[in-house]
Amino acid sequence: MTATKPLRVLVYSDDIDIRQQVILALGRRPHADLPEVEYVEVATEPVVIQNMDAGGIDLAVLDGEAVPAGGIGIAKQLKDEIYQCPPIVVLTGRPQDAWLATWSRADAAVPHPLDPIALAKAVVGLLRDRVPATA
């Protein structure tokens, strides 16, 4: 039996504090049913695109309030351009911005200020689909 490889989660924000909030909210293992998580921290749009194009990312958390490139626009671009794009969670500026996340084809939206429970629920639900079932 082989060990389960860690899940790779890309976390994008121009604000290091937002990236740290996401990582602290999810922890090394967001749920007991899931393997450990490795984080890929990214501060710029070109590096997000580079990492997503390279593959190996199981889920992306994109800050919709990042500047100059917001996560909502990046999510739309990724969903349009990457075949079988991994799930994307967008952090929106406020709950009323959820429609923008829907437009971007993000798989989930969590509003600022970041609620660790809401974020973990969204991420765990999406990551479960990425993990093969065990017998």
C-alpha positions in Angstrom: 0.0 0.0 0.0 1.4 3.4 -0.9 1.1 6.5 1.2 -1.4 9.1 0.0 0.4 12.0 -1.6 -0.4 15.5 -0.2 -3.0 17.6 -1.9 -1.6 20.8 -3.4 -3.6 24.0 -2.7 -2.6 27.2 -4.4 -3.3 30.3 -2.4 -3.3 33.6 -4.3 -3.4 37.1 -2.8 -1.2 40.2 -3.1 -1.6 40.5 0.7 0.5 38.1 2.7 -1.9 38.4 5.7 -4.8 37.1 3.6 -2.6 34.1 2.4 -1.7 33.4 6.0 -5.4 33.6 7.1 -6.3 31.0 4.5 -3.5 28.7 5.4 -4.2 29.0 9.2 -7.9 28.5 8.6 -7.3 25.2 6.7 -4.3 23.9 8.5 -2.2 21.0 7.4 -5.1 18.6 7.2 -8.5 20.4 6.7 -10.4 17.1 7.5 -9.5 13.7 8.9 -10.8 12.1 5.7 -8.3 14.0 3.5 -4.5 13.7 3.0 -2.3 16.5 4.3 -2.2 19.7 2.3 0.8 21.4 0.8 0.4 25.1 0.1 1.7 27.0 -2.9 1.6 30.7 -1.9 1.4 33.1 -4.9 1.3 36.9 -4.9 1.0 37.7 -8.6 -1.3 36.8 -11.5 1.5 35.5 -13.8 2.7 33.0 -11.2 -0.9 31.8 -10.6 -1.2 31.1 -14.4 2.2 29.5 -14.5 1.4 27.1 -11.6 -2.0 26.2 -12.9 -0.7 25.6 -16.4 2.0 23.3 -15.0 -0.6 21.1 -13.4 -0.4 19.3 -10.0 -2.6 21.8 -8.2 -5.7 20.2 -6.6 -7.5 23.4 -5.7 -6.9 27.1 -5.9 -8.1 29.8 -3.4 -8.1 33.2 -5.1 -8.5 36.5 -3.4 -11.1 38.4 -5.3 -9.9 41.7 -3.7 -6.2 41.2 -4.8 -4.7 44.0 -6.9 -3.9 44.6 -9.7 -5.4 41.3 -10.8 -8.4 40.1 -8.8 -9.2 36.5 -8.2 -12.6 36.7 -9.8 -11.1 37.6 -13.2 -8.3 35.1 -12.8 -10.8 32.4 -12.0 -12.8 33.2 -15.2 -9.6 33.0 -17.2 -8.5 29.7 -15.7 -11.9 28.1 -16.2 -11.9 29.3 -19.8 -8.4 28.2 -20.7 -7.5 25.1 -18.7 -9.0 21.8 -19.7 -10.4 20.1 -16.5 -9.4 23.1 -14.4 -9.1 22.2 -10.7 -11.7 23.6 -8.4 -11.5 27.2 -7.5 -12.6 29.0 -4.3 -12.9 32.8 -4.7 -12.7 35.1 -1.6 -15.2 37.9 -2.3 -15.3 41.4 -0.9 -18.7 40.9 0.6 -21.5 38.2 0.5 -23.4 40.2 -2.1 -20.5 39.6 -4.6 -21.3 35.9 -4.8 -22.9 36.5 -8.2 -19.5 37.6 -9.5 -18.0 34.4 -8.4 -20.8 32.5 -10.2 -20.0 34.5 -13.4 -16.3 33.6 -13.0 -17.3 29.9 -12.9 -15.6 29.5 -9.5 -16.7 26.4 -7.7 -17.3 28.2 -4.4 -17.2 31.7 -2.9 -16.4 32.7 0.7 -16.8 36.4 1.7 -14.3 38.6 3.6 -13.9 38.9 6.5 -12.7 35.3 6.2 -14.8 32.8 8.3 -12.5 29.8 8.9 -15.4 27.4 9.2 -17.1 28.5 6.0 -13.7 28.4 4.1 -12.9 24.9 5.5 -16.4 23.6 4.5 -16.1 24.9 1.0 -12.5 23.6 0.5 -13.2 20.1 2.1 -16.2 19.6 -0.1 -14.3 20.3 -3.2 -11.1 18.4 -2.2 -13.1 15.3 -1.4 -13.9 14.9 -5.1 -10.2 15.0 -5.9 -9.3 12.1 -3.6 -9.8 8.5 -4.8 -12.1 6.5 -2.6 -10.4 4.0 -0.3 -11.7 0.5 0.2 
